[in-house]
Amino acid sequence: MTKTSTIEQEKEYFLKNQFWAATISAAFARAYVYTSESGVKITDKQKNDFKKALFKCVEGLVETEYLNRNINEVEHIKNIQKLQECVNAEHISILPEKGLKFGVAQKLLNLYLKYLWCSDKLKYPPPHFPLDRLIQENNIQVNWTDLKCDEKKYSEVINDLCKGEGKAEWELVKYNSFLR
């Protein structure tokens, strides 16, 4: 292995971790990800293990489903559910009610995919965009942090905000217009 390829791998590793840190920060903000059950003490190690497990699941989905495929909406929603299932079994003791909420899982996967797509790491744009308050603007139909396992409502809102193809592109332009 040459020094150049080693540095390229290190740059890639760095970027993925920065993307993940930003994704976790956005997806966990105001989402009450951890249980608030009385008497349950959650350690920093448990939180870090949970975040590592999430990253491993998301990266696995990216590698197998998104890297070189143009995935459809039905498959994408199944992948959001896979992400929930992937971490719920091992980390249910620190999660509320029935585990990782669908709304948090969609934000994690959609935002991470958006970072990868915008940095040209994905061949195709993601099928959806991160559903949050900002993108719903004055037309808030669902509080994404409370979205439990209602993939039907999620799909309805996504398709109501942007009809047809090009959802990721539509959201990117809209999101950037808020920043300008």
C-alpha positions as CSV (number, residue, x, y, z in Angstrom):
1,M,0.0,0.0,0.0
2,T,1.4,3.4,-1.0
3,K,1.5,6.4,1.3
4,T,-1.1,8.1,-1.0
5,S,-3.6,5.3,-0.7
6,T,-3.2,5.3,3.0
7,I,-3.8,9.0,3.3
8,E,-6.8,8.7,1.0
9,Q,-8.3,6.0,3.3
10,E,-7.6,8.2,6.3
11,K,-9.3,11.1,4.7
12,E,-12.3,8.9,3.9
13,Y,-12.4,7.6,7.4
14,F,-12.2,11.1,8.8
15,L,-15.0,12.4,6.6
16,K,-17.4,9.5,7.4
17,N,-16.9,10.1,11.1
18,Q,-17.5,13.8,10.7
19,F,-20.6,13.1,8.7
20,W,-21.7,10.7,11.4
21,A,-21.1,13.1,14.2
22,A,-23.1,15.8,12.5
23,T,-25.9,13.2,11.7
24,I,-26.1,12.0,15.4
25,S,-26.2,15.6,16.6
26,A,-29.1,16.5,14.3
27,A,-31.0,13.3,14.7
28,F,-30.7,13.3,18.5
29,A,-31.5,17.0,19.1
30,R,-34.8,17.3,21.0
31,A,-35.7,13.7,20.1
32,Y,-35.4,12.1,23.6
33,V,-33.6,9.1,22.2
34,Y,-32.8,7.5,25.6
35,T,-35.3,6.2,28.1
36,S,-36.4,8.5,30.9
37,E,-37.7,5.6,33.0
38,S,-37.2,6.3,36.7
39,G,-34.3,4.4,38.2
40,V,-32.6,3.7,34.8
41,K,-29.0,5.0,34.9
42,I,-27.5,5.2,31.4
43,T,-23.7,5.4,31.3
44,D,-21.6,7.2,28.7
45,K,-20.2,3.8,27.7
46,Q,-23.8,2.6,26.9
47,K,-24.5,5.7,24.9
48,N,-21.2,5.4,23.0
49,D,-21.8,1.6,22.3
50,F,-25.2,2.5,21.0
51,K,-23.9,5.2,18.7
52,K,-21.2,2.8,17.4
53,A,-23.9,0.1,16.8
54,L,-26.0,2.7,14.9
55,F,-23.0,3.7,12.8
56,K,-22.2,0.0,12.0
57,C,-25.8,-0.6,10.9
58,V,-26.0,2.5,8.8
59,E,-22.7,1.8,7.1
60,G,-23.8,-1.8,6.5
61,L,-27.0,-0.5,4.8
62,V,-25.0,2.0,2.7
63,E,-22.5,-0.7,1.6
64,T,-25.2,-3.2,0.6
65,E,-28.1,-1.1,-0.5
66,Y,-27.1,2.5,-1.5
67,L,-23.5,2.6,-2.7
68,N,-24.1,1.6,-6.3
69,R,-27.8,1.1,-6.5
70,N,-30.7,3.4,-7.3
71,I,-33.0,2.2,-4.5
72,N,-36.7,2.7,-4.5
73,E,-38.9,4.2,-1.8
74,V,-40.4,0.9,-0.6
75,E,-36.9,-0.6,-0.1
76,H,-35.8,2.6,1.6
77,I,-38.6,2.5,4.1
78,K,-37.7,-1.2,4.8
79,N,-34.1,-0.1,5.4
80,I,-35.2,2.5,8.0
81,Q,-37.1,-0.3,9.8
82,K,-34.0,-2.5,9.5
83,L,-32.0,0.2,11.2
84,Q,-34.5,0.2,14.1
85,E,-34.4,-3.5,14.4
86,C,-30.6,-3.6,14.2
87,V,-30.1,-1.6,17.4
88,N,-33.3,-2.3,19.3
89,A,-32.4,-5.9,20.3
90,E,-29.0,-5.1,21.8
91,H,-29.8,-1.7,23.3
92,I,-33.4,-1.8,24.3
93,S,-32.6,-1.3,28.0
94,I,-31.5,2.3,27.3
95,L,-34.2,3.2,24.7
96,P,-37.7,4.4,25.4
97,E,-40.9,2.4,25.0
98,K,-40.5,0.2,21.9
99,G,-37.0,1.3,21.0
100,L,-35.6,3.7,18.5
101,K,-38.4,5.7,17.0
102,F,-39.0,5.5,13.3
103,G,-38.6,9.3,13.0
104,V,-35.2,9.3,14.5
105,A,-34.1,6.3,12.4
106,Q,-35.3,8.1,9.2
107,K,-33.4,11.2,10.1
108,L,-30.2,9.2,10.8
109,L,-30.3,7.3,7.6
110,N,-31.6,10.1,5.4
111,L,-29.2,12.7,6.7
112,Y,-26.2,10.4,6.5
113,L,-27.1,9.5,2.9
114,K,-27.4,13.2,2.1
115,Y,-23.9,13.9,3.4
116,L,-22.5,11.0,1.3
117,W,-24.4,12.0,-1.8
118,C,-23.3,15.7,-1.5
119,S,-19.7,14.6,-1.2
120,D,-20.1,12.3,-4.3
121,K,-19.7,9.1,-2.3
122,L,-23.0,7.7,-3.7
123,K,-23.7,7.0,-7.3
124,Y,-27.4,7.9,-7.0
125,P,-29.3,10.5,-4.9
126,P,-31.1,9.1,-1.8
127,P,-34.8,8.3,-2.4
128,H,-35.9,10.6,0.5
129,F,-34.7,13.6,2.4
130,P,-34.3,14.1,6.2
131,L,-37.9,14.9,7.4
132,D,-37.7,17.6,10.0
133,R,-39.5,20.8,11.1
134,L,-37.4,23.0,8.9
135,I,-38.2,21.3,5.6
136,Q,-41.9,21.1,6.5
137,E,-41.7,24.9,7.0
138,N,-45.1,26.3,7.9
139,N,-46.8,23.1,6.7
140,I,-45.9,20.9,9.7
141,Q,-47.8,17.7,9.3
142,V,-45.8,15.5,11.7
143,N,-43.4,16.0,14.5
144,W,-40.6,13.8,13.3
145,T,-39.1,13.3,16.8
146,D,-42.4,11.7,17.8
147,L,-43.0,9.6,14.7
148,K,-43.2,6.1,16.1
149,C,-43.6,3.2,13.6
150,D,-45.9,4.9,11.2
151,E,-44.2,4.4,7.9
152,K,-47.5,5.2,6.1
153,K,-47.7,8.7,7.7
154,Y,-44.0,9.3,7.0
155,S,-44.4,8.3,3.3
156,E,-47.5,10.4,3.0
157,V,-45.7,13.5,4.3
158,I,-42.6,12.9,2.2
159,N,-44.7,12.6,-0.9
160,D,-47.0,15.5,0.0
161,L,-44.0,17.8,0.4
162,C,-42.4,16.7,-2.8
163,K,-44.4,14.9,-5.4
164,G,-42.7,12.7,-7.9
165,E,-39.0,12.0,-8.4
166,G,-36.0,14.0,-7.4
167,K,-36.9,14.3,-3.7
168,A,-33.3,14.6,-2.5
169,E,-32.6,17.3,-5.1
170,W,-35.7,19.2,-4.2
171,E,-34.9,19.2,-0.5
172,L,-31.2,20.2,-1.1
173,V,-32.3,23.3,-3.0
174,K,-35.1,24.2,-0.4
175,Y,-32.8,23.6,2.5
176,N,-30.0,25.8,1.0
177,S,-32.5,28.5,0.3
178,F,-33.2,28.7,4.1
179,L,-29.4,29.1,4.7
180,R,-29.1,31.9,2.1
